[in-house]
Amino acid sequence: MELAYDVLAPVHEPASRDRALEALRREDPIQWDPENEWWLLTRHADIREASRNPETFSSEPKGPWHVSEHRFSMQSMDGKRHLRHRNVVSKGFTPRMVSMLSERARHYADEAIDALAGRSSCDFVRELAVPVPMRIIADMLGVADGDLERFREWTDAVISGTDPDGGADTLEQAGRLIGELHAYLGEKVAQRRSEPQDDILSKIIAASDDGLLSDMSEGMDGSRFDADEIKDMAFFLLMAGNETTRNGISQGMLALLQHPEEKARLAADPSLWETAADEILRWTTPVRAMRRVAMCDTTLGGQAIRRGESVVMVYASANRDEAVFDSPHEFRVDRTPNDHLSLGFGPHYCLGANLAKMEIKAALSRVLARMPQIRLAQGTEPVSMPSALIDGLWEMPVEW
């Protein structure tokens, strides 16, 4: 079958993408992409199988981000090294911390809505989707309010750097801003090590410095993390906890506006938010795909894969797999069960899954409660994010 889907291309027509992926699942579910030299995994079952077996399909050799060789923090680790980092970071995601952040998320959503008083239109992405996850991750990392605008510019640069069509000037600027972000995070790590606060960054540092890992299984390195390791963790939390959630919120709002009957159901029955957040994650799939590398000759879904070859797990396809989801091309806020893969699967399942769902629920429920007449601005279209990694929006003009 001719290559029908370019995983690196920004998505401008989701319906066309879904048709192409449906054809791949049916006719050529593990397809070789000769240009990029990797296998595209499009079925839910094959992606779960690759995800659950890091010994066979590893994140380490080339890094999980399929557009580059860049590697950082837990997402590019497997085995004991991955477990070492994951156990430390998990100490920051306690139920108490998520509960505390839930109250803040609702407060930040209300503040963003309050700032629109007297107006009848705005850019939903910049003024309503960005504030909640950005301020939550800023709280987690100890970013001062006065640094929030710089922080936002830096986080946008992270996404600009994943645009496969970005020109030299765009990539150079993104590189400069990302360098500034790394320097800033390095300063925060040093500050929190000497003056800990009640934030996740301080808890990660404390978990390492207190020898949390020394009693792990034999052969595991129990030494404290150095400053660069902590900084890389902070960078990873920024990427995973801010950009992806902001796109879940903005794309989730778009889905609700495009499905007014589902929006009305949520407004009439707020208890549906318990399932709606997962359906938004399935429908939007903020992280489009990730890569693994075969560590030995193996077979997956009947296809022989040789040692050293890459596989790209297309989550956007798995989340529409007819073998798993009833009427997968329907957006239903009461969908259950909902075994979507937007938060990964297996050893790399997202540590912040509950936090992400909480933020989506907090932001969108407050918007629907306080701005029930919100709609897409007449004569405008949402502007897609030009990224090979993230499925999101740069702009979405709305009015009320």
Secondary structure, DSSP 8 states (H G I E B T S, - for coil): ------TTS--S-HHHHHHHHHHHHHH-SEEEETTTTEEEE-SHHHHHHHHH-TTTEESTTT-S-TTSS---SGGG--HHHHHHHHHHHHTT--HHHHHHHHHHHHHHHHHHHHTTTT-SEEEHIIIIISHHHHHHHHHHHT--GGGHHHHHHHHHHHHHTT-TT--HHHHHHHHHHHHHHHHHHHHHHHHHHHS--SSHHHHHHHHHHTTTTTTSSTT-------HHHHHHHHHHHHIIIIIHHHHHHHHHHHHHHH-HHHHHHHHH-GGGHHHHHHHHHHHH-SB-EEEEEESS-EEETTEEE-TT-EEEEEHHHHTT-TTTSSSTTS--TT--S----TT--GGG--TTHHHHHHHHHHHHHHHHHH-TT-EE-TT---EE---SSB--EEE-EEE-
